[in-house]
Amino acid sequence: MSEMRGHFERGRWVEEPEPAPPAPAAGSTDRQSPGASDAHRKIEEAARKAGEDLERAINAWAESARKSLQKR
């Protein structure tokens, strides 16, 4: 006897469809396209820069708060 996949929703059983197997991409290979590594590098650089900018902003805020507390 096969069990139906599903869940109860508002007191009723709702069947869940079987997931379809992933379709292979047309013309896909295990190698990356020539521009992929360059794009990946650019994304990593942008993420690193955003992290550095965020760290600078947090440090500036903390310094400002420290100075404000020292004035009191």
C-alpha positions as CSV (number, residue, x, y, z in Angstrom):
1,M,0.0,0.0,0.0
2,S,1.5,3.3,-1.0
3,E,1.2,6.3,1.3
4,M,0.1,9.6,-0.1
5,R,2.3,12.6,0.7
6,G,0.5,15.5,2.1
7,H,-0.5,17.4,5.1
8,F,-3.5,18.6,7.0
9,E,-4.7,22.1,6.3
10,R,-7.7,23.5,8.2
11,G,-8.8,20.0,9.0
12,R,-8.6,18.5,5.5
13,W,-5.9,16.3,4.0
14,V,-4.1,18.1,1.1
15,E,-2.1,15.9,-1.2
16,E,1.4,17.1,-2.1
17,P,2.5,16.3,-5.7
18,E,5.6,14.1,-6.1
19,P,8.6,16.4,-6.9
20,A,9.7,16.2,-10.5
21,P,13.3,15.1,-11.1
22,P,15.6,17.9,-12.1
23,A,15.9,18.4,-15.8
24,P,19.5,18.5,-17.1
25,A,20.4,22.0,-18.5
26,A,20.8,22.1,-22.2
27,G,24.4,22.0,-23.2
28,S,25.6,21.9,-19.6
29,T,29.1,20.7,-18.8
30,D,30.9,20.2,-15.6
31,R,33.2,23.2,-16.5
32,Q,32.4,26.8,-15.8
33,S,32.0,29.2,-18.6
34,P,35.0,31.5,-19.1
35,G,33.3,34.5,-17.6
36,A,32.1,32.7,-14.5
37,S,35.3,32.9,-12.5
38,D,35.6,36.6,-13.3
39,A,32.0,37.2,-12.2
40,H,32.6,35.2,-9.1
41,R,35.7,37.2,-8.3
42,K,33.8,40.5,-8.8
43,I,31.0,39.3,-6.5
44,E,33.6,38.4,-3.8
45,E,35.3,41.8,-4.1
46,A,32.0,43.6,-3.8
47,A,31.0,41.5,-0.7
48,R,34.4,42.1,0.9
49,K,34.1,45.9,0.3
50,A,30.6,45.9,1.7
51,G,31.8,44.1,4.8
52,E,34.7,46.6,5.2
53,D,32.3,49.6,4.8
54,L,29.9,48.1,7.3
55,E,32.8,47.5,9.8
56,R,33.9,51.2,9.4
57,A,30.4,52.5,9.9
58,I,30.0,50.4,13.1
59,N,33.3,51.5,14.4
60,A,32.5,55.2,13.7
61,W,29.2,54.8,15.5
62,A,30.8,53.1,18.5
63,E,33.5,55.8,18.7
64,S,30.8,58.5,18.5
65,A,28.8,56.8,21.3
66,R,31.9,56.4,23.4
67,K,32.8,60.1,23.1
68,S,29.2,61.1,23.9
69,L,29.2,59.0,27.1
70,Q,32.6,60.5,28.2
71,K,31.2,64.0,27.9
72,R,28.6,63.2,30.6
